Every structure is written in structure tokens, then in C-alpha cells.
């Protein structure tokens, strides 16, 4: 069997492009974003277009496809919290993915507890094992995506997931997003690869040729 070649501008109508891309760019980390509207309504929603941008200074990024309550609140207040999804909170995370009206509190509907943040207005999820308090740096709109960049001003990590000062993924049990309704327990099956130096690569290449 060969490869299927696709021209996304011509052959992927409706949401076919979305389904193909999100089934190939996997697993995607999930930013469980908590915000507060100008009226004081708490909002909570997952975003699986999420990643780190910079460590010095520390900047995170998530993308809102279209304009949803999360983006509206972030633009209005300039603040948000990125909560990390673990296996034990995955079902409640999925509840908050529903199309709630803007005046409904997802914390209450999902049965989650809000913990006051140290610096920003939106609360973090008490059940989440880690969270980043962020202040808005910029929103960049490209295509149907609105990329939100936030400066990290505080980090909260549950001591239960730390080993020797670092987060142990087997204890954090982060959840990754796959295509469609698929998710994955990222830490269930892990392996390690030591990053080689140029000398390592040269030596290994020389040995393979001999």
C-alpha cells in the first residue's frame, strides 16, 4: 500500500481537515483554562491546542478556535489560569467542554472546587495537581485560530507528584488529546532516550558502517 496525498485547500471540505490534522498531531497536551468574566462569572474550558513557548521568561500558549467565552474573558480581564488535566479529573474536564451558556459556572456543573489564585483573579482548580497563573501578553489571530500568549506569574504543583524536585509523569498522570473523542494516559507507557552529542552520533555512525 502507498501513501494518500492530500491538498488541504482543495480536498478537505467542511471539517475533514480538522479531523485529519487533529488525528495526526497527537497526543496534544490539554490546557484546562479558568477565567472570570467582567461580570464575575467563573468559566472553565479545555483547549487542546496548547504548549510552552519560552522558559525565560516563562510563557505559555493556547489557541481558541473561534471566539469562545474563554477568549472573551481573557481579552476583557487580561488574566487566566492553565490547569493540568490528570486521569482522575478527565471526566470532569470533559463535562466542562460542553457548550455552556456564558452565564453558567462550569466549576459548579462539574462538581469542582475553586482555589483562590495568588496573583491573578481567576481561581485555579483545587483538584488539579498543577496550575499556571498567567497574565495576557498577546492574542494573535491566524486562520480560524486565536493564539493566546500568557506570561506565567505563579506556578502551583502538588507535592504528591514531585520526586527529587522534578515532576514525575507517572504520578502526575497527564491526559493527552487524540483525534475525535480519544484521550490517552500519557504516563501509562513511557520510555527514555538520552539526547546524543555530535560525537555520539559520529561514533555510532562509524560503528554501523564498519
C-alpha positions as CSV (number, residue, x, y, z in Angstrom):
1,X,0.0,0.0,0.0
2,X,1.2,3.5,-0.7
3,X,0.6,7.0,0.7
4,X,-2.5,9.1,0.3
5,X,-1.5,12.7,-0.8
6,X,-3.9,15.5,0.2
7,X,-4.2,19.1,-0.9
8,X,-6.0,20.6,2.1
9,X,-7.0,23.7,0.2
10,X,-8.9,21.6,-2.4
11,X,-9.8,18.2,-1.0
12,X,-10.7,18.8,2.6
13,X,-14.1,20.4,2.8
14,X,-16.2,21.2,5.9
15,X,-14.4,19.7,8.9
16,X,-12.4,16.9,7.2
17,X,-9.2,19.0,7.5
18,X,-9.8,19.4,11.2
19,X,-10.4,15.7,11.8
20,X,-7.3,14.7,9.8
21,X,-5.0,17.2,11.4
22,X,-6.1,16.5,15.0
23,X,-5.8,12.8,14.5
24,X,-2.2,13.2,13.3
25,X,-0.9,15.9,15.7
26,X,-1.1,13.7,18.8
27,X,-1.1,13.4,21.7
28,X,-1.8,17.0,22.4
29,X,-1.5,18.4,26.0
30,X,-4.6,20.0,27.4
31,X,-4.8,23.4,28.9
32,X,-7.8,23.5,31.2
33,X,-8.4,27.2,31.3
34,X,-10.1,29.0,34.1
35,X,-11.2,32.6,33.6
36,X,-13.7,35.1,35.1
37,X,-16.0,37.3,33.1
38,X,-16.2,41.1,33.8
39,X,-19.5,40.3,35.5
40,X,-17.8,37.9,37.8
41,X,-19.0,34.6,36.3
42,X,-16.4,31.8,36.5
43,X,-15.6,30.0,33.3
44,X,-13.7,26.7,32.8
45,X,-13.0,25.0,29.4
46,X,-10.3,22.7,27.9
47,X,-8.2,23.7,25.0
48,X,-6.0,21.0,23.3
49,X,-4.0,23.4,21.1
50,X,-1.6,24.2,24.0
51,X,2.1,24.3,24.6
52,X,5.1,26.0,26.1
53,X,6.6,29.0,24.2
54,X,9.5,30.2,26.3
55,X,11.2,29.3,29.6
56,X,13.0,32.7,30.1
57,X,10.7,34.5,30.6
58,X,8.1,31.7,31.1
59,X,5.4,32.0,28.5
60,X,2.6,29.5,27.7
61,X,0.3,29.5,24.7
62,X,-3.2,28.1,23.9
63,X,-5.4,28.5,20.9
64,X,-9.1,29.2,20.8
65,X,-10.7,28.0,17.6
66,X,-13.1,30.8,17.0
67,X,-14.2,33.3,19.7
68,X,-15.5,31.5,22.8
69,X,-16.1,32.5,26.4
70,X,-12.5,31.8,27.4
71,X,-11.1,34.2,24.8
72,X,-13.7,36.8,25.5
73,X,-12.9,36.8,29.2
74,X,-9.1,36.8,28.7
75,X,-9.4,39.8,26.4
76,X,-11.6,41.6,28.9
77,X,-9.6,40.9,32.0
78,X,-6.0,40.0,30.8
79,X,-5.8,37.0,33.1
80,X,-6.2,33.3,33.0
81,X,-5.1,30.1,34.7
82,X,-3.9,26.9,32.9
83,X,-4.8,23.9,35.0
84,X,-3.2,20.5,34.1
85,X,-5.6,17.6,33.4
86,X,-4.8,14.2,35.1
87,X,-6.5,10.9,34.7
88,X,-8.6,11.4,37.8
89,X,-10.0,14.7,36.6
90,X,-10.5,13.7,32.9
91,X,-14.3,13.1,33.1
92,X,-14.9,16.4,34.8
93,X,-12.7,18.1,32.2
94,X,-14.9,16.6,29.5
95,X,-18.0,17.9,31.3
96,X,-16.6,21.5,31.0
97,X,-16.1,21.0,27.2
98,X,-19.9,21.3,26.7
99,X,-21.4,24.4,25.1
100,X,-22.4,26.1,28.3
101,X,-24.1,29.5,28.1
102,X,-21.8,32.3,29.1
103,X,-23.7,33.0,32.4
104,X,-23.2,29.4,33.7
105,X,-20.5,28.4,36.1
106,X,-18.7,25.3,34.9
107,X,-17.0,24.8,38.3
108,X,-20.4,24.1,39.8
109,X,-21.7,22.0,37.0
110,X,-18.6,19.8,37.0
111,X,-18.5,19.5,40.8
112,X,-15.1,21.1,41.0
113,X,-13.7,23.3,43.8
114,X,-12.2,26.7,43.1
115,X,-9.0,27.6,44.9
116,X,-8.1,31.3,45.0
117,X,-5.1,32.2,42.9
118,X,-2.1,34.1,44.4
119,X,-1.8,36.8,41.8
120,X,-4.5,36.7,39.2
121,X,-8.3,37.0,39.5
122,X,-9.4,33.7,38.1
123,X,-9.3,30.8,40.5
124,X,-7.4,27.6,39.9
125,X,-9.0,24.1,40.1
126,X,-8.4,22.7,43.6
127,X,-8.4,19.1,42.2
128,X,-5.8,19.8,39.6
129,X,-2.3,18.7,40.5
130,X,-0.6,21.6,38.8
131,X,-1.6,25.1,37.6
132,X,0.0,28.2,36.0
133,X,-1.3,31.6,36.8
134,X,-0.9,33.8,33.7
135,X,-1.3,37.4,32.5
136,X,-2.1,38.0,28.9
137,X,0.9,39.0,26.7
138,X,-0.8,38.9,23.3
139,X,-3.5,37.5,21.2
140,X,-2.5,36.6,17.6
141,X,-5.3,35.6,15.2
142,X,-4.3,33.3,12.3
143,X,-6.9,31.5,10.2
144,X,-9.7,30.4,12.5
145,X,-7.3,30.2,15.4
146,X,-6.8,32.9,18.1
147,X,-3.4,32.2,19.8
148,X,-3.3,33.4,23.4
149,X,0.1,34.0,24.9
150,X,0.4,34.4,28.6
151,X,3.3,35.3,31.0
152,X,3.4,32.8,33.9
153,X,3.4,34.7,37.2
154,X,2.9,31.8,39.6
155,X,3.1,28.0,39.4
156,X,1.4,25.6,41.8
157,X,2.5,21.9,41.9
158,X,1.1,19.3,44.3
159,X,3.9,17.9,46.3
160,X,2.5,14.4,45.7
161,X,3.7,14.5,42.1
162,X,7.2,15.7,42.9
163,X,10.3,13.4,43.1
164,X,13.7,15.0,43.7
165,X,12.5,18.4,42.8
166,X,11.0,17.4,39.5
167,X,7.5,16.3,38.3
168,X,7.2,12.6,37.9
169,X,4.9,12.0,35.0
170,X,3.8,8.6,36.4
171,X,2.5,10.5,39.5
172,X,1.0,13.4,37.6
173,X,-0.7,11.1,35.1
174,X,-1.3,13.8,32.5
175,X,-4.0,13.3,29.9
176,X,-3.4,13.9,26.2
177,X,-5.9,14.5,23.5
178,X,-6.1,12.3,20.4
179,X,-8.4,12.6,17.4
180,X,-12.2,12.6,17.8
181,X,-13.3,11.6,21.3
182,X,-10.0,9.8,22.0
183,X,-7.7,10.6,25.0
184,X,-4.6,8.9,26.3
185,X,-3.0,8.4,29.7
186,X,0.4,9.8,28.7
187,X,2.4,8.2,31.6
188,X,1.0,4.7,31.2
189,X,3.7,3.6,28.8
190,X,6.9,5.7,28.8
191,X,10.5,5.2,27.7
192,X,13.6,7.3,27.8
193,X,16.1,8.3,25.2
194,X,19.2,10.2,26.2
195,X,19.9,13.1,23.8
196,X,23.1,12.3,22.0
197,X,26.0,14.7,21.3
198,X,27.5,15.1,17.9
199,X,30.4,12.9,18.9
200,X,27.9,10.2,20.0
201,X,26.2,10.3,16.6
202,X,29.6,10.2,14.7
203,X,30.8,7.2,16.7
204,X,27.6,5.3,16.3
205,X,27.6,6.1,12.6
206,X,31.2,4.9,12.2
207,X,30.4,1.7,14.1
208,X,27.3,1.0,11.9
209,X,29.4,1.4,8.7
210,X,32.2,-0.9,9.9
